[in-house]
C-alpha cells in the first residue's frame, strides 16, 4: 500500500519562550515492512539529526530566541507491505532483555499481575497464541475511549479505570507480556483506516513482542489486528516516553496550548 502522511503539531504560548528544545521522532526508517519514498521535516530553528539508543532517527530542535509558537510539520510517502505482523529485518540495536524491564508507565501492580496470571497457561503452551489471547484480553479490559488519560497515565491506572486510548492499551499489553516472559516494546506510527477521511488528532501506537524462532510480532490492540500494510512504523521504545513523536523542555512561556492534525491517505 502506498501511504501519504501529513502530520502537523503547533505549540502556542501565552508569553514569550526564551529557549526551547524538542526531541523529534517523526522520521521513519525503511525496513522489512516499509520503504520510505520521500519524507520531509519542516520546523523553525536549528535541527540536529542523530540516532537514539533504540535505533530511531531523532532530530533535536533548538530555538534560542524569543518565540510564542512552534510549528512542526512532516509530509511524506511510503510503500508498505503486509508481513502478517512479523518483523525479521536484521539484528536488534539493543539486547532483547532490555524490553523485559518494567518502566514507570508499565510497572505491574497487583491488579496487573492478577490480570496476567490466567494467561500464563496459554502463553507457555504456545507463545504466539498466548500473545494473541493477551491482545484480546487487553482490548476487553480497556475500552478505547478518549478524554480520560494523558501521557503520564500508567498501565495500572488504565486497567483500574477500564478505558483509555491506544497508548494506554499498549502500555497494559507491555506490562502483561513482560510478566509472561516476552520481551515487548512500544511502537509509535500511523494507521490508515478505510473510509475514514477526517483529520485525526494524534498518531497511533501498538506493541511488538518477541517470539522465539519467529521474531518480533506486532499487535494492534485498538484495531484488534496484527498490523498490516495499513500501518507505518515511526519509532520504538520501552514505552511511550522512549519514542514519543515530540518531547521537549522550555524556559518561559506561561500557559501552553497544542494542536495536532494527522492525515493518512492511500
Secondary structure, DSSP 8 states (H G I E B T S, - for coil): -EEEEEEEEEEEEEEEEEEEEEEEEEE---BTTEEEEEEEEE-SSEEEEEE-TTS-EEEEEEE-S-EEEEEEEEEEEEEE---TTEE--S--SS-GGGGGS--TTT---HHHHHHHHTTHHHHHH-HHHHHHHHHHHHHHHSEE-SSS--TT--HHHHHHHTEE-HHHHHHHHHHHHHHHT--EEEEEEEE--TT--S-BSS-EEEEEEEETTTEEEEEBTTTTB---TTEEEEEEESSGGGS-SEEEEEEE--SEEEEEEEEEE-
